[in-house]
């Protein structure tokens, strides 16, 4: 009996990086932490852009639970043909694309969906040697971040607006400020005039 793919699980803004242990411990980890795990600059307290989780290709291969995350970044140094991460990339992008990757420096990423589970985003990123891989991680950071954020939009929306919307507050903000803004149901309009709208949510733990 053929079984369908399971559903992917995990929270938004979590990125599972698949890399061989040796590669991960040789500047790749530091580069990913510096860019993909860096803090948002506008928040009053440090919050990383992505929560990074590292797994090895062996873990992906041997443990089904490691293949069910929502979002993956698979990185490979194609110079090491025997590395399992290189074999992952070669197998998944196909031989024609692999040959192109070995000759065209501008072709260094590919995206797939539902690789091991439904509702899953898998981004492949590689370099023809270690230096090129590090460079590609930096260069592709804005594009990869944008793609993951777009992928996470639906989950963010489902979480933020789980209780519905405060239509009254939304209507008043439009009337006083001329700004159309969706307001989660839990927030109240504490202050509203022609220059300011102050939205507040009270809970047992905090006032937001």
Number of C-alpha atoms within 10 A of each C-alpha: 3 4 5 8 13 13 14 19 16 12 13 19 21 20 24 21 23 23 25 22 16 11 18 20 11 11 14 20 17 14 16 19 17 12 17 21 18 15 16 13 11 8 8 7 9 11 14 17 19 22 16 18 11 16 18 19 22 15 14 15 12 10 11 10 11 16 21 23 22 26 27 26 18 24 27 30 23 23 14 15 12 9 18 17 26 24 15 18 24 19 12 15 16 11 12 9 16 19 11 13 20 16 10 12 13 10 16 20 19 15 15 13 14 17 17 20 18 17 18 21 23 22 19 21 21 28 25 18 14 19 12 16 20 20 13 20 22 15 11 13 14 12 10 18 16 11 14 20 16 12 18 18 13 12 13 16 11 11 12 15 15 12 11 12 16 17 14 12 22 17 16 17 23 12 13 14 14 11 12 12 12 14 21 21 17 17 16 16 17 11 10 15 12 10 7 11 16 12 16 13 14 11 8 5 6 7 8 9
